[in-house]
Amino acid sequence: MKAVALIDANNFYVSCERAFNPRLRGEPTVVLSNNDGCVVSRSNEAKQIGIRMAVPIFQVRSLIERHGVHVLSSNYELYGDLSNRMMNVLEEFSPEVERYSIDEAFVCLEADDSAGLEALGREIKTRLYRYTGIPVSVGIGATKTLAKVAGFHAKTLPQLENVFDLTPSSLQVPALRRTPIEEVWGVGYRWATKLKANGIRTAFDLREARDEWIRANLNVTGLRMAHELRGIACHTLTTIPQPRRAINSTRSFGKMVDSLDDLKAAVGTFVTRAAEKLRRERMLAGIITVFVLTDRYKLDDEQYSGSLTLQLAPMTNITNDIQTVAFKALEAIYRKDLRYKKAGVMLGDLVPDYGLPQPLWETDKNEKMRELMAKVDRLNRRYGRETVQCGTFVSDGKWQMQMNSRSPRYTTRWDELLKVAC
Amino acid sequence: MIPSEVQIQTEPSVINDGQYSGFPSQADDYLHRPLDLNEHLTPHPTTTFFIQVTGDAMAAEKIFDGDILIIDRAEDCRDGHLVLAIVESRFVVRRLRKFDGKFWLCPAEPDQPSLELDESCEVWGRVMWSLTKH
């Protein structure tokens, strides 16, 4: 029999840190977002003392001091590398693996019976921990939505030891009855409120609801959800990455920024990164959005958010061309005498850069620019990011990320390897 | 521009599919990719990690300060293997030994005590290579 398994890393960022730092095991630990702003990953111990997800760190300072919580900056190079390793290990179990997010994947599994599926689930959990050091939960079901329900129980019921196979029909009714409606895949806050108002409080209630009622109140998306809960697959595995619809590059600043020059330095770098991604995926962008924000937690400061979208004509992936337009947008939205906390760019209207008719005004200059970009990308790949930068902008580093307690990038930098005293 | 059908080559180049402009090479039938050290040292990149040694306490095992150790977590660890282990929340390099029906983590210095492998410690991975710069 075939089934879908959801593999979900437990407290992924914290688990990555623990894989290389055993002293953090059993200790309350949190990882902060970019710029050390909010809590984005919590160990179970940190959850137990009441640190909520996404809470700004300054709001829980006293809890942290009282309980001696370990607070770490995010180390995305490490998390990205361990995530890739996890996904590679999963591919040993099945040719069909959908990378759903940095710490979640759907995998199509096949076994003789339910017992075989559960054994596979346990083997996945054991092997991932041994090979990568990352503990995971495994939920198995006939559809993606049921696999998610199984995953919810695998994570929350200790007696399941992080693996739950929901394919036996005898388990489905009790498990769905114990699944709050807001835990069903795709049910957001708004739908949850609406459903509860109509007496639908659990996944079981939604499964049993009449199709006509669901279609009238939740449209076809809700109907698919109910069908998936009944074991009828509506969402297949997406094993080939979908082309991106937009590329973002955005950061909060380490220190507040007020001058146009500093903002230009930041926006220039964001464009560089986004354009690099664009070329790597062989795409062209048709529009660019630039935005700036003040710090909404600084209640005494004047608040402002500005954003402007401009067209890139002709469509392009050349850093300098995009920068010219980005600076035009930035100058239009920039207001003096404000302190900015965050800025970003978004490239949209993406199309593949091949198969398009070449514009008539294609000149030698464009051809040369493309060659130049290819060379810059090669150099930066070889010698490290930002070895060669396009455009001219002053950068004193003020806007760069604040990462006061980032762990070493053990798996991606030769000069940051794990040191073992012998 | 040079017309595309005319090829000018001034020196033989293996990059160009091993084609010589003059005479065909007798070695063409025996071409192989150059040796790749990754293939030799890290056959399983997904489960391979590098660590760096500080200190000379493992000198008797020919592991020295500054060496890079290549750890493969997918390899089975058996009697006699060198392993990276976690003992009392610290990483250590030890030789795995089996005697009296039990596994032991043994240090390089004979005067240091061996530690029985139990619930309190964990074998992280097998040390496959140590790289010493000379």
Interface residues (C-beta under 8 A of the other chain):
Chain A: P22 R23 R25 R85 N88 V89 R130 Y131 T132 G133 Y410 T411 L417 L418 K419 V420 A421 C422
Chain B: T46 T47 F49 F50 I51 Q52 V53 T54 G55 D56 A57 M58 I63 D65 I68 L69 R73 A74 L84 I86 S89 R90 F91 V92 V93 A108 W124
